Amino acid sequence: MSAPAPAISVQRVTRHFGRVTAVDDVSLDIGEAEFLAVVGASGSGKTTLLRLINRLIAPEAGHIVIHGEDIAHGDAVALRRRIGMVFQSGALFPHMSVADNIGITPRLIGRPRREIAARIDEMMALVQLAPELRARLPHELSGGQRQRVGVARALAASPRIMLMDEPFGALDPLTRDALGQDYRGLHARLGLVTVMVTHDIAEALLLADRIAVMRKGRLIAVADPKRISQSGDAYVRDLLRAPRRQAERLAALLTQDAR
């Protein structure tokens, strides 16, 4: 029996910016309903990979196939409207209300006004935003509320794929943890394909089905959290030791204070 086709197939993709090789001959298949976290140091090519998948930029070599279609041959705007995108700090339109931010993509694709209003209510309930926030502007919200609006906006057009670029990075630790777990529940309930870029290795280990590690534009490891923690690659091991080192330093500090 043949394996099911991947939702996203990145096939030997390369992209340069001047003399910098941002993505270097990367191949990666992402399955239906999979949650993939992409980790690595700053400048490793993580965000460039997301932008390539969303066709915000084009590869110089290789192909990206989404649900069986080479994205180079379709309409880029139509593609982006089928893919949800969540940015750090929400990236909301500051002059638009919560409701207008959430409803913008359904409006752009010509959904009827009554349907849009119902969809806004549905999305606000889905991400646990109180109805009284509907008319507020982004600056009147907390960081966690803004990020929930960003997720609701990305989901409003019923995408099958969600791309997330450091979605919880600007939040305090408690809000970040709660929102990450809430999104993981939404991912499972809606059967989404999620690709999340994060600098937080602990977050990747806790939320993702698989973790892809990038370094200097190259994909150097892809595995589930348990297997990747057993990687023989020195860079991968060092990256994954970071949460343990932090916990050990914190434990030592608290022990000193207790004395």
C-alpha positions as CSV (number, residue, x, y, z in Angstrom):
1,M,0.0,0.0,0.0
2,S,1.5,3.3,-1.1
3,A,2.0,6.1,1.5
4,P,-0.5,9.0,1.3
5,A,0.7,12.1,-0.6
6,P,2.1,14.9,1.6
7,A,0.1,18.1,2.1
8,I,3.2,20.1,1.4
9,S,6.3,18.9,-0.5
10,V,9.4,21.1,-0.6
11,Q,11.6,19.6,-3.4
12,R,15.3,20.6,-3.5
13,V,14.5,24.3,-3.0
14,T,17.2,27.0,-3.0
15,R,17.0,30.7,-2.5
16,H,19.7,33.4,-2.3
17,F,19.7,37.0,-1.1
18,G,22.8,38.5,-2.7
19,R,25.7,36.4,-1.6
20,V,23.8,34.8,1.3
21,T,22.3,31.4,0.7
22,A,19.1,31.6,2.8
23,V,17.7,28.2,1.8
24,D,20.1,25.6,0.4
25,D,18.8,22.6,-1.5
26,V,16.0,21.9,1.1
27,S,13.7,18.9,0.6
28,L,10.9,18.3,3.1
29,D,7.5,16.6,3.1
30,I,4.8,17.6,5.6
31,G,1.8,15.3,6.0
32,E,-1.9,16.0,6.4
33,A,-2.9,17.1,9.9
34,E,0.8,17.3,10.9
35,F,2.2,19.9,13.2
36,L,5.8,20.7,12.2
37,A,8.1,23.1,14.1
38,V,11.1,24.6,12.4
39,V,13.9,25.6,14.7
40,G,17.4,26.9,14.3
41,A,19.5,30.0,15.1
42,S,18.7,33.4,13.6
43,G,19.6,33.5,10.0
44,S,19.2,29.8,9.5
45,G,16.5,30.2,6.8
46,K,13.4,29.4,8.9
47,T,11.3,32.4,7.9
48,T,12.5,32.3,4.3
49,L,11.2,28.7,4.1
50,L,7.8,29.9,5.3
51,R,7.8,32.7,2.8
52,L,8.7,30.3,0.0
53,I,5.8,28.0,1.0
54,N,3.4,31.0,0.9
55,R,4.9,32.2,-2.4
56,L,5.8,35.6,-1.0
57,I,9.1,34.9,-2.6
58,A,10.0,32.4,-5.4
59,P,12.7,29.7,-5.3
60,E,15.7,30.0,-7.6
61,A,15.8,26.2,-7.9
62,G,13.4,23.4,-6.9
63,H,9.7,23.2,-6.5
64,I,7.0,23.4,-3.8
65,V,3.9,21.3,-4.3
66,I,0.8,21.9,-2.1
67,H,-2.0,19.3,-2.3
68,G,-0.6,18.0,-5.5
69,E,-0.2,21.4,-7.2
70,D,3.1,23.1,-8.1
71,I,2.5,26.5,-6.6
72,A,4.7,28.2,-9.2
73,H,1.9,27.6,-11.8
74,G,-1.1,29.0,-9.9
75,D,-2.4,32.4,-8.8
76,A,-0.2,33.6,-5.9
77,V,-3.0,35.7,-4.3
78,A,-5.5,32.8,-4.4
79,L,-2.9,30.5,-2.9
80,R,-2.3,32.9,0.0
81,R,-6.0,33.2,0.7
82,R,-6.1,29.4,1.1
83,I,-3.3,29.5,3.6
84,G,-3.6,31.0,7.1
85,M,-0.6,33.1,8.2
86,V,0.1,34.2,11.8
87,F,2.9,36.6,12.6
88,Q,4.7,37.6,15.8
89,S,2.6,40.1,17.8
90,G,-0.4,39.4,15.6
91,A,0.5,42.0,12.9
92,L,-3.1,43.3,13.0
93,F,-4.3,46.3,11.0
94,P,-4.1,49.0,13.7
95,H,-7.0,51.2,12.3
96,M,-9.4,48.2,12.1
97,S,-11.5,46.7,14.9
98,V,-11.2,43.2,16.1
99,A,-14.2,42.2,14.0
100,D,-12.9,43.9,10.8
101,N,-9.4,42.3,11.2
102,I,-11.0,38.8,11.5
103,G,-13.4,39.3,8.7
104,I,-10.9,40.8,6.1
105,T,-10.1,37.7,4.1
106,P,-13.8,36.5,3.9
107,R,-14.6,40.0,2.6
108,L,-11.8,40.0,0.0
109,I,-13.0,36.7,-1.4
110,G,-16.6,38.0,-1.7
111,R,-18.5,36.2,1.1
112,P,-21.9,37.7,1.9
113,R,-22.1,40.2,4.7
114,R,-24.3,38.0,6.9
115,E,-22.0,35.0,6.5
116,I,-19.0,37.1,7.4
117,A,-20.7,38.4,10.6
118,A,-21.5,34.8,11.6
119,R,-17.9,33.7,10.8
120,I,-16.4,36.4,12.9
121,D,-18.6,35.3,15.9
122,E,-17.6,31.7,15.3
123,M,-13.9,32.5,15.1
124,M,-14.0,34.7,18.2
125,A,-15.6,31.8,20.1
126,L,-13.1,29.3,18.7
127,V,-10.1,31.3,20.0
128,Q,-11.8,32.2,23.3
129,L,-12.3,36.0,22.7
130,A,-15.1,37.6,24.6
131,P,-17.9,39.1,22.3
132,E,-17.4,42.5,23.9
133,L,-14.0,42.8,22.3
134,R,-15.5,42.8,18.9
135,A,-15.4,46.6,18.4
136,R,-12.0,47.3,20.1
137,L,-8.9,48.4,18.2
138,P,-5.7,46.4,18.5
139,H,-4.0,48.9,20.8
140,E,-6.9,48.3,23.3
141,L,-6.1,44.6,23.6
142,S,-3.5,42.7,25.7
143,G,-0.7,40.9,23.8
144,G,-2.4,37.5,24.3
145,Q,-5.7,38.9,23.0
146,R,-4.0,40.4,19.9
147,Q,-2.4,37.1,19.1
148,R,-5.8,35.3,19.5
149,V,-7.2,37.8,17.0
150,G,-4.3,37.0,14.7
151,V,-5.1,33.3,14.9
152,A,-8.8,33.9,14.3
153,R,-8.1,36.1,11.3
154,A,-5.9,33.4,9.8
155,L,-8.6,30.7,10.3
156,A,-11.5,32.8,9.1
157,A,-11.3,31.7,5.4
158,S,-11.2,28.0,6.5
159,P,-7.6,27.3,5.4
160,R,-6.2,23.7,5.5
161,I,-2.7,25.0,6.1
162,M,-1.4,27.4,8.8
163,L,2.0,29.0,8.7
164,M,3.1,30.6,11.9
165,D,6.2,32.8,12.3
166,E,7.2,33.1,16.0
167,P,3.5,33.4,16.8
168,F,3.9,33.5,20.6
169,G,7.4,35.0,20.9
170,A,6.3,38.4,22.2
171,L,4.1,37.1,25.0
172,D,4.9,36.6,28.6
173,P,5.7,33.0,29.6
174,L,2.3,32.1,31.1
175,T,0.3,33.6,28.2
176,R,2.7,32.0,25.7
177,D,2.3,28.5,27.3
178,A,-1.5,28.8,27.5
179,L,-2.0,30.1,24.0
180,G,0.4,27.5,22.6
181,Q,-1.6,24.7,24.2
182,D,-4.9,26.2,23.0
183,Y,-3.6,26.4,19.5
184,R,-2.4,22.8,19.6
185,G,-6.0,21.8,20.5
186,L,-7.4,23.8,17.6
187,H,-4.9,22.3,15.2
188,A,-6.0,18.8,16.3
189,R,-9.7,19.6,16.3
190,L,-9.7,21.2,12.8
191,G,-7.3,18.7,11.3
192,L,-4.9,21.5,10.1
193,V,-1.4,21.3,8.6
194,T,0.7,23.6,10.8
195,V,4.2,24.8,10.1
196,M,5.5,26.9,13.0
197,V,8.9,28.7,13.1
198,T,10.1,29.2,16.7
199,H,13.3,30.0,18.6
200,D,11.9,28.3,21.6
201,I,13.1,24.7,21.6
202,A,10.9,23.7,24.6
203,E,7.9,25.1,22.7
204,A,8.8,23.0,19.7
205,L,9.3,19.8,21.7
206,L,6.0,20.3,23.6
207,L,3.7,21.2,20.6
208,A,5.0,19.6,17.4
209,D,4.6,16.2,15.9
210,R,8.0,16.6,14.2
211,I,10.8,19.1,14.5
212,A,12.9,20.3,11.5
213,V,16.3,21.8,12.4
214,M,17.9,24.3,10.0
215,R,21.4,25.6,10.1
216,K,22.9,28.1,7.6
217,G,20.1,27.5,5.1
218,R,20.3,23.7,5.2
219,L,17.9,21.2,6.7
220,I,20.1,19.1,9.0
221,A,17.6,17.0,10.9
222,V,13.9,16.1,10.9
223,A,12.3,13.8,13.4
224,D,9.7,13.5,16.2
225,P,10.7,15.0,19.5
226,K,11.9,11.8,21.1
227,R,14.0,10.7,18.1
228,I,15.5,14.2,17.5
229,S,16.6,14.4,21.1
230,Q,18.7,11.3,20.3
231,S,20.4,12.9,17.3
232,G,24.0,12.3,16.7
233,D,24.5,15.8,15.2
234,A,26.5,18.0,17.6
235,Y,24.6,21.2,16.6
236,V,21.2,19.5,17.1
237,R,22.3,18.1,20.5
238,D,23.5,21.5,21.6
239,L,20.3,23.2,20.5
240,L,18.1,20.7,22.3
241,R,20.2,20.9,25.5
242,A,19.3,24.6,25.8
243,P,16.1,24.1,27.9
244,R,17.9,21.6,30.2
245,R,20.8,24.0,30.7
246,Q,18.4,26.8,31.6
247,A,16.5,24.6,34.0
248,E,19.8,23.6,35.7
249,R,20.9,27.2,36.1
250,L,17.6,28.2,37.5
251,A,17.6,25.3,39.9
252,A,21.1,26.3,41.1
253,L,20.0,29.9,41.5
254,L,16.9,29.0,43.5
255,T,19.0,26.7,45.7
256,Q,21.4,29.6,46.5
257,D,18.6,31.9,47.3
258,A,17.1,29.3,49.7
259,R,20.3,29.3,51.7
